[in-house]
Amino acid sequence: MVRLHPLRGSQYSNQPEVELFANGVSMGVQKAEDHFFRFTVPNNGTTELVAVAGDLRDSGTICHVDQFDESYRLKEQGAILNWFDITEKEGFFSLNDTIKDISATEGGRAVMGELMAMVGMGAGSSGMGGGADLSQMLGGFTILRLTNLMGNMTENKITKEMLLALNERLNNVPRP
């Protein structure tokens, strides 16, 4: 199985490696990291994407626009955050990075502490439990994915504004 999310240039697969083509030009081959792959894809005009993993293929099309079409923005009540709201700075972390990678740095651990306090799981809290196995599994999640999964399971509701502020802090934490 190989699935392409054409708007983000990311994909997931149960195959060990994936190659991505943009308008017939290879964007490279990547080995699996928790079944997710992320490619940087040029977005000029119309770009046809094809993901190839072994004998499997998936395709999609992206079209560059000069101004975002607001009708695509998720506005229903309870919506936390759209992926395109997240600012990513080259060489720095964002909500789209894994908890394991962020927590590997001192600055990242500080931001993770802020997140735990946000959701009522700070120091002295019983947290989610589950021990090392749960911690290892959650380490492969991005912060955005984890907060979406948490939904209303926490004491405090996480708002879009809170996540954007957290992302801004992460944008100041350099990757190792």
N, C-alpha and C positions, 0 to 999 in steps of 0.2 A: 504494500500500500504506500502510495505517496500522495499527499494532499498539498495543494498550493494555495496560499492566501495571497492573491496577486497584488492587493493594495499595499501590503507591507513588504513584499519580497521575501517573506518567510514561509517556511513549510515544515511539515512534520512527516515522518515516515517510520515504518518498522524495519526499513532496510539499513544496512550499515553505513552507506554513503549515498549522497545525492549530488547530481550535477544540475545546475540551472543555466538555461540559455535565454538570452534576451535578444529578440530579433535574430535568432540563429547564432549569436556570439556567446560562447561559454563564459559564464560569470565565475566559473571555478567548480571544483569538486570539494565537498565537505564531508567529513566523517561525523557520525551521529554523536550528539551530546544531549542525552536525555530525549532522544527522538526528535529534537527540534534543530532546524538549520536556519540561519539568517544570512542573507546575501544583500549587498549593496547593489541596487539596480538603478541605472540611469532612467529618468522619467522625462523624456523629451518627446512630445508628440504622442504617438501611439506605440506602445511596446508590447509585443507578443512574448509571453513567458512560457517556457516549457521546462518542467522538472522531470528529470530522468533518474530512476533508481533501478538498476538491473534492466529487466524487460518491462518495467512499469513506467508509465508516463502520465503527467497531468499538465494541463495548460490553462492559461488565463491571459487576460489583456488588461493593461493599465493605460490610462489616457491622462496626459498632463493637462491641468487647468490653471489658469492664472489666478482665479479667485474661487475659494471654496464654496460649494453649493450647500447652503444651510439646511436644505431639505434632507440631507444625508445625516445630519447631526442628531444623535439620539437625545430626545428631550422628555421622555416619559418620566413620571415620578419614580424616584428610587434609583434612577440611573446614576452610576458612580462616575464613570469617566470613559471617554472615547479614546482609542489608541492614538488618534491623530492630534489630540490635545497635549500629548507628552513631548516636551522638548528634550532632544538628545544632543549633547555636546560631545564632539570628538575628544576621546581620551578621558571622559568622565562618565560616572554612572547615571542611570535613570531608573524609573519604575519598571522599565523593560528588562532590567538585568536580574540575574538570579540572586536569591537570598544568599546562597553559598558564596558567590563572588563578592557581593557587597560586604558580607560579614567577614571576609578575609582581610579587610583593611580596618585600621583604627577609626578613621572617619566614617566608614560604612557601618561599623558596629554602633557608633553614636547615633546615626540616623535610624538604624533598626530599633534602638532603644526608644527613640521618639515615636516610632510606629507602634511599638508595644504599649507605650503609655497612652497613645491615641485610642487604642482599642481596649484599654482597661486591663492589659496583661503585663504591666510593668513589674518592677521589683516587688517581691512579696506576693505576687499573684500566683495562683496555681497554674496559670497558662492553659495550654491545650492538653498537657499530659502526653503519653505515648512514647516517651523516652527517645533513645538514639535512632531507632528505625524511623519514627515520625520525623525527627529532626533531619535525617538524611533525605527522606522523600521531599520534605518541604524546601530543603536547600536547592532543589532543582526548579522550584517555582519562581517566577518573577514576582515582584511585589504586587504588580497590577493583578496578576492571576490570583495570587493568594487573597488579596482584599476582595476581589470579586467572588471568590469561593466562600469567604467568611460571611458575606452578606450581613444578616442580622444576628449572627451567632455571638457577637461580642457585646459587652456592656454599652459601648458608645458607638453611635452611628458614624461611619466614615463618610465624609462629604467629598465632593469633587474638589472643593477649594482646599481641603486638608491634604488630599493627595497631590494636588498641583504644588502646594507649598513644600511637601516632602520631596517631590521631584526636583524642585528648585534647589533644595539642600543637596540632593544627590548629584546635581549638575555641577556642584563645587567640590565633590570628592573624586580625586584623580584615581583612575584605574592603575593597578600596579604595573 
